[in-house]
Amino acid sequence: MDLNRYVRRRPVEIVYVDSKGRTSRRIVSVYSVRDGRVRVLDWSSKSLRTLSAGRIMKAVPVAGWRVS
C-alpha cells in the first residue's frame, strides 16, 4: 500500500494491527513515510505516533473531515 499519497493531505481512516494482534481503527494525518515507518497525528488522542507501515491493513481518505 502506497501511503505516500496521503502525506500532508486530508486525514485518512486506517485499520492498524498492533504487535499483539489487536485491530484498531484510527483517524490520522500522515506526516511522513520512511524506512517502513509512518509518522502520523492520531486525532483521537491528538498525539504524534510512529506506526509500522506493514501493520496498516487499510487506509481510506475521510470525506468531509474538517480539522478544528
Biotite code that builds the C-alpha atoms (Angstrom):
import biotite.structure as struc

atoms = struc.array([
    struc.Atom([0.000, 0.000, 0.000], chain_id="A", res_id=1, res_name="MET", atom_name="CA", element="C"),
    struc.Atom([1.441, 3.380, -1.009], chain_id="A", res_id=2, res_name="ASP", atom_name="CA", element="C"),
    struc.Atom([0.889, 5.707, 1.937], chain_id="A", res_id=3, res_name="LEU", atom_name="CA", element="C"),
    struc.Atom([2.992, 8.477, 0.377], chain_id="A", res_id=4, res_name="ASN", atom_name="CA", element="C"),
    struc.Atom([-0.061, 9.732, -1.488], chain_id="A", res_id=5, res_name="ARG", atom_name="CA", element="C"),
    struc.Atom([-1.622, 10.717, 1.856], chain_id="A", res_id=6, res_name="TYR", atom_name="CA", element="C"),
    struc.Atom([1.340, 12.740, 3.174], chain_id="A", res_id=7, res_name="VAL", atom_name="CA", element="C"),
    struc.Atom([0.203, 16.227, 4.243], chain_id="A", res_id=8, res_name="ARG", atom_name="CA", element="C"),
    struc.Atom([-3.250, 15.822, 2.755], chain_id="A", res_id=9, res_name="ARG", atom_name="CA", element="C"),
    struc.Atom([-6.644, 15.326, 4.332], chain_id="A", res_id=10, res_name="ARG", atom_name="CA", element="C"),
    struc.Atom([-6.965, 12.811, 7.180], chain_id="A", res_id=11, res_name="PRO", atom_name="CA", element="C"),
    struc.Atom([-7.372, 9.114, 6.491], chain_id="A", res_id=12, res_name="VAL", atom_name="CA", element="C"),
    struc.Atom([-9.025, 6.327, 8.423], chain_id="A", res_id=13, res_name="GLU", atom_name="CA", element="C"),
    struc.Atom([-6.652, 3.423, 8.907], chain_id="A", res_id=14, res_name="ILE", atom_name="CA", element="C"),
    struc.Atom([-7.077, -0.113, 10.143], chain_id="A", res_id=15, res_name="VAL", atom_name="CA", element="C"),
    struc.Atom([-3.994, -0.995, 12.182], chain_id="A", res_id=16, res_name="TYR", atom_name="CA", element="C"),
    struc.Atom([-2.893, -4.278, 13.745], chain_id="A", res_id=17, res_name="VAL", atom_name="CA", element="C"),
    struc.Atom([-0.591, -3.819, 16.755], chain_id="A", res_id=18, res_name="ASP", atom_name="CA", element="C"),
    struc.Atom([2.230, -6.142, 17.823], chain_id="A", res_id=19, res_name="SER", atom_name="CA", element="C"),
    struc.Atom([-0.197, -8.170, 19.966], chain_id="A", res_id=20, res_name="LYS", atom_name="CA", element="C"),
    struc.Atom([-2.552, -8.763, 17.036], chain_id="A", res_id=21, res_name="GLY", atom_name="CA", element="C"),
    struc.Atom([-5.231, -6.308, 18.189], chain_id="A", res_id=22, res_name="ARG", atom_name="CA", element="C"),
    struc.Atom([-7.003, -4.401, 15.440], chain_id="A", res_id=23, res_name="THR", atom_name="CA", element="C"),
    struc.Atom([-7.939, -0.742, 15.785], chain_id="A", res_id=24, res_name="SER", atom_name="CA", element="C"),
    struc.Atom([-9.405, 1.965, 13.588], chain_id="A", res_id=25, res_name="ARG", atom_name="CA", element="C"),
    struc.Atom([-7.862, 5.406, 13.772], chain_id="A", res_id=26, res_name="ARG", atom_name="CA", element="C"),
    struc.Atom([-8.280, 8.714, 12.010], chain_id="A", res_id=27, res_name="ILE", atom_name="CA", element="C"),
    struc.Atom([-4.828, 10.100, 11.324], chain_id="A", res_id=28, res_name="VAL", atom_name="CA", element="C"),
    struc.Atom([-2.969, 12.715, 9.322], chain_id="A", res_id=29, res_name="SER", atom_name="CA", element="C"),
    struc.Atom([0.134, 11.286, 7.664], chain_id="A", res_id=30, res_name="VAL", atom_name="CA", element="C"),
    struc.Atom([3.266, 13.431, 8.054], chain_id="A", res_id=31, res_name="TYR", atom_name="CA", element="C"),
    struc.Atom([5.954, 11.169, 6.610], chain_id="A", res_id=32, res_name="SER", atom_name="CA", element="C"),
    struc.Atom([6.686, 7.689, 5.316], chain_id="A", res_id=33, res_name="VAL", atom_name="CA", element="C"),
    struc.Atom([10.255, 6.413, 5.581], chain_id="A", res_id=34, res_name="ARG", atom_name="CA", element="C"),
    struc.Atom([12.033, 3.091, 6.025], chain_id="A", res_id=35, res_name="ASP", atom_name="CA", element="C"),
    struc.Atom([8.832, 1.168, 6.748], chain_id="A", res_id=36, res_name="GLY", atom_name="CA", element="C"),
    struc.Atom([7.670, 3.669, 9.369], chain_id="A", res_id=37, res_name="ARG", atom_name="CA", element="C"),
    struc.Atom([4.752, 6.080, 9.107], chain_id="A", res_id=38, res_name="VAL", atom_name="CA", element="C"),
    struc.Atom([4.701, 9.237, 11.236], chain_id="A", res_id=39, res_name="ARG", atom_name="CA", element="C"),
    struc.Atom([1.098, 10.301, 11.925], chain_id="A", res_id=40, res_name="VAL", atom_name="CA", element="C"),
    struc.Atom([-1.011, 12.597, 14.050], chain_id="A", res_id=41, res_name="LEU", atom_name="CA", element="C"),
    struc.Atom([-3.658, 10.433, 15.729], chain_id="A", res_id=42, res_name="ASP", atom_name="CA", element="C"),
    struc.Atom([-6.742, 12.640, 16.007], chain_id="A", res_id=43, res_name="TRP", atom_name="CA", element="C"),
    struc.Atom([-8.412, 10.669, 18.815], chain_id="A", res_id=44, res_name="SER", atom_name="CA", element="C"),
    struc.Atom([-5.503, 11.218, 21.207], chain_id="A", res_id=45, res_name="SER", atom_name="CA", element="C"),
    struc.Atom([-4.115, 14.319, 19.446], chain_id="A", res_id=46, res_name="LYS", atom_name="CA", element="C"),
    struc.Atom([-0.643, 12.836, 19.671], chain_id="A", res_id=47, res_name="SER", atom_name="CA", element="C"),
    struc.Atom([2.111, 12.027, 17.212], chain_id="A", res_id=48, res_name="LEU", atom_name="CA", element="C"),
    struc.Atom([2.738, 8.338, 16.663], chain_id="A", res_id=49, res_name="ARG", atom_name="CA", element="C"),
    struc.Atom([5.144, 6.272, 14.636], chain_id="A", res_id=50, res_name="THR", atom_name="CA", element="C"),
    struc.Atom([3.471, 3.221, 13.126], chain_id="A", res_id=51, res_name="LEU", atom_name="CA", element="C"),
    struc.Atom([4.865, 0.276, 11.213], chain_id="A", res_id=52, res_name="SER", atom_name="CA", element="C"),
    struc.Atom([3.722, 0.596, 7.595], chain_id="A", res_id=53, res_name="ALA", atom_name="CA", element="C"),
    struc.Atom([3.372, -3.178, 7.315], chain_id="A", res_id=54, res_name="GLY", atom_name="CA", element="C"),
    struc.Atom([0.772, -3.230, 10.082], chain_id="A", res_id=55, res_name="ARG", atom_name="CA", element="C"),
    struc.Atom([-1.557, -0.780, 8.311], chain_id="A", res_id=56, res_name="ILE", atom_name="CA", element="C"),
    struc.Atom([-4.123, -3.017, 6.629], chain_id="A", res_id=57, res_name="MET", atom_name="CA", element="C"),
    struc.Atom([-6.318, -0.329, 5.073], chain_id="A", res_id=58, res_name="LYS", atom_name="CA", element="C"),
    struc.Atom([-6.222, 3.433, 4.519], chain_id="A", res_id=59, res_name="ALA", atom_name="CA", element="C"),
    struc.Atom([-9.181, 5.434, 3.203], chain_id="A", res_id=60, res_name="VAL", atom_name="CA", element="C"),
    struc.Atom([-9.474, 9.239, 2.937], chain_id="A", res_id=61, res_name="PRO", atom_name="CA", element="C"),
    struc.Atom([-12.067, 10.663, 5.323], chain_id="A", res_id=62, res_name="VAL", atom_name="CA", element="C"),
    struc.Atom([-14.770, 12.513, 3.376], chain_id="A", res_id=63, res_name="ALA", atom_name="CA", element="C"),
    struc.Atom([-15.941, 15.829, 4.749], chain_id="A", res_id=64, res_name="GLY", atom_name="CA", element="C"),
    struc.Atom([-13.396, 15.898, 7.581], chain_id="A", res_id=65, res_name="TRP", atom_name="CA", element="C"),
    struc.Atom([-12.622, 19.326, 8.989], chain_id="A", res_id=66, res_name="ARG", atom_name="CA", element="C"),
    struc.Atom([-9.650, 19.897, 11.258], chain_id="A", res_id=67, res_name="VAL", atom_name="CA", element="C"),
    struc.Atom([-10.621, 22.274, 14.056], chain_id="A", res_id=68, res_name="SER", atom_name="CA", element="C"),
])
